[in-house]
């Protein structure tokens, strides 16, 4: 028997039909349109996820049933993401956070427990969520001093994907918390993280002194 056929995943006609609508030219907005038509379909989501392909997995995340995303299921999704390259796996986890995990109070409690998770992607979500609370204008928990201490103590030793999220959190603390602004800028100067990094036109540099200065000025000129 042909080994390739042995390993081929058996997919339902419904899943095959959805896959036929996705190709290398498909944009994130296109996936959202497809998801809007499907609405919620966890079984279909799991079949799309089983393809191991990046765009079908993004679509799968949009149509998952958050009630069925237990901690064990989330850990399995996390493990599956490790098969993707650095950019793709971060995008998948960020997409899962934004479209599923932050939509449910129990999942938010889970996110808040991930500060010291053995999974770098889960630690990334912990920090990204803390940043998100601040940049979306929500009232953040009274944990800023603890967060800054943890960032100062560990950021230089962290995995790159976590390091970025910690830096991002420090950036937004510096933008919105004037009392800690100088501390956040000093952190950037001392670590030198992202200094001199080239960014696309219209994007804010990740280097903390520049990030904070630019974002604060944007808000003062509005």
C-alpha positions in Angstrom: 0.0 0.0 0.0 1.2 3.5 -0.8 2.4 5.2 2.4 1.1 8.5 1.3 -2.4 7.2 1.1 -2.1 5.6 4.5 -1.3 9.0 6.1 -3.9 11.0 4.2 -6.6 12.5 6.5 -10.2 11.6 5.7 -12.1 14.8 5.6 -15.9 15.4 5.2 -17.3 16.9 2.0 -18.2 20.0 4.0 -14.6 20.5 5.1 -13.3 19.8 1.6 -15.6 22.5 0.2 -14.3 25.0 2.7 -10.7 24.1 1.9 -11.4 24.7 -1.8 -12.2 28.3 -0.9 -8.7 28.9 0.7 -5.5 29.4 -1.2 -2.2 31.3 -0.9 -4.0 34.5 -2.0 -6.6 34.3 0.8 -6.4 37.2 3.2 -7.5 37.4 6.9 -10.6 39.4 5.9 -11.6 36.6 3.5 -11.3 34.1 6.4 -13.5 36.3 8.5 -16.1 36.4 5.8 -16.1 32.6 5.4 -16.4 32.3 9.2 -19.3 34.7 9.3 -21.2 32.4 6.9 -20.3 29.3 8.9 -20.9 30.9 12.3 -20.0 28.3 15.0 -19.1 24.7 14.0 -16.7 23.0 16.4 -16.6 19.7 14.5 -15.7 21.5 11.3 -13.1 23.6 13.2 -11.4 20.4 14.4 -11.3 19.0 10.9 -9.8 22.2 9.5 -7.3 22.1 12.4 -6.4 18.5 11.5 -5.0 19.7 8.1 -2.0 21.2 9.9 -2.1 24.1 7.4 -1.8 27.7 8.6 -4.8 29.4 7.0 -7.3 26.6 7.6 -6.1 26.6 11.3 -6.8 30.4 11.5 -10.3 29.8 10.1 -10.8 26.9 12.5 -10.1 29.2 15.5 -12.8 31.6 14.3 -15.5 29.0 14.3 -14.6 27.0 17.4 -17.1 26.7 20.3 -15.4 28.4 23.3 -17.4 26.2 25.6 -15.6 23.2 24.3 -12.1 24.7 24.7 -11.1 23.0 28.0 -7.6 23.5 29.4 -6.6 20.2 28.0 -7.8 21.1 24.5 -6.0 24.5 24.7 -2.8 22.7 25.7 -3.2 20.4 22.7 -3.7 23.3 20.3 -0.6 24.9 21.8 1.4 21.7 21.1 0.1 21.6 17.6 1.2 25.2 17.0 4.8 24.1 17.6 4.9 22.5 14.2 4.6 26.0 12.6 7.4 28.4 12.1 8.0 31.3 14.6 5.7 33.8 12.9 2.9 31.4 12.2 2.7 29.9 15.7 2.7 33.4 17.3 -0.1 34.5 14.9 -2.1 31.4 15.7 -1.8 31.9 19.4 -2.5 35.6 19.2 -5.6 34.8 17.0 -6.8 32.2 19.6 -6.4 34.8 22.4 -8.2 37.6 20.6 -11.1 35.5 19.1 -11.7 32.9 21.7 -9.9 33.1 25.0 -10.7 36.8 25.8 -14.4 36.2 25.1 -14.9 34.0 28.2 -14.3 34.9 31.9 -13.0 31.4 32.7 -10.5 31.6 29.9 -9.4 35.0 31.0 -8.7 33.4 34.5 -6.7 30.8 32.7 -4.7 33.4 30.8 -3.9 35.1 34.1 -2.5 31.9 35.4 0.0 31.6 32.6 2.7 34.0 33.8 5.0 31.1 34.7 3.6 28.5 32.3 6.2 26.0 30.8 4.8 26.9 27.4 6.4 30.1 25.8 3.2 30.7 23.8 1.1 30.7 27.0 3.6 33.0 28.7 3.4 35.3 25.6 -0.4 35.4 25.9 -0.2 36.3 29.6 1.9 39.3 28.8 0.1 40.2 25.6 -3.2 40.2 27.5 -1.7 42.6 30.1 -0.7 44.9 27.3 -4.1 44.6 25.6 -5.9 45.7 28.8 -4.0 48.9 28.7 -4.0 49.8 25.0 -7.7 49.1 24.7 -8.4 51.6 27.4 -9.7 49.1 30.0 -8.9 49.7 33.6 -6.0 47.4 34.3 -5.7 45.4 37.5 -3.5 47.0 40.2 -0.5 44.8 39.2 1.7 47.3 37.4 4.5 47.4 39.9 4.7 43.5 40.0 4.6 43.3 36.2 7.4 45.8 35.8 9.6 44.0 38.4 9.0 40.7 36.7 9.9 42.3 33.3 13.0 43.9 34.7 14.1 40.6 36.3 13.5 38.2 33.4 13.0 39.9 30.0 16.6 39.4 28.8 16.5 35.7 29.6 13.1 35.0 28.0 12.2 33.3 24.7 12.0 35.8 21.8 8.2 35.5 21.5 7.7 36.2 25.2 10.3 38.9 25.3 8.4 40.8 22.6 5.1 40.6 24.6 6.8 41.7 27.9 8.4 44.6 26.1 5.0 45.5 24.5 3.4 45.5 28.0 6.1 47.8 29.3 5.5 50.1 26.4 1.8 50.5 27.0 2.4 50.9 30.8 4.8 53.7 29.9 2.3 55.3 27.6 -0.7 55.3 30.0 1.0 55.4 33.4 2.9 58.6 33.7 4.3 57.6 37.2 6.1 54.7 35.6 7.0 56.2 32.3 10.6 57.0 33.1 11.1 53.5 34.6 9.8 51.9 31.4 12.0 54.0 29.2 15.0 53.3 31.4 14.2 49.5 31.0 14.5 49.9 27.2 17.7 51.9 27.4 19.3 49.3 29.8 18.3 46.2 27.8 18.8 47.8 24.4 16.1 45.5 23.0 14.9 46.4 19.5 17.2 49.5 19.4 17.9 50.4 15.7 15.3 47.9 14.5 13.8 48.8 11.1 10.0 49.0 11.0 7.5 49.3 8.2 6.2 52.8 7.3 3.5 53.9 9.8 4.5 51.3 12.4 5.9 52.3 15.8 9.3 51.0 16.7 9.5 48.5 19.5 12.5 50.2 21.2 10.8 51.4 24.4 12.1 55.1 24.5 10.9 55.6 20.9 7.7 53.6 21.3 6.6 55.5 24.4 7.6 58.9 23.1 5.7 58.4 19.8 2.6 56.9 21.3 2.4 59.6 24.0 2.8 62.3 21.4 0.0 60.8 19.3 -2.4 61.1 22.2 -1.3 64.7 23.0 -1.9 65.9 19.5 -5.4 64.4 19.2 
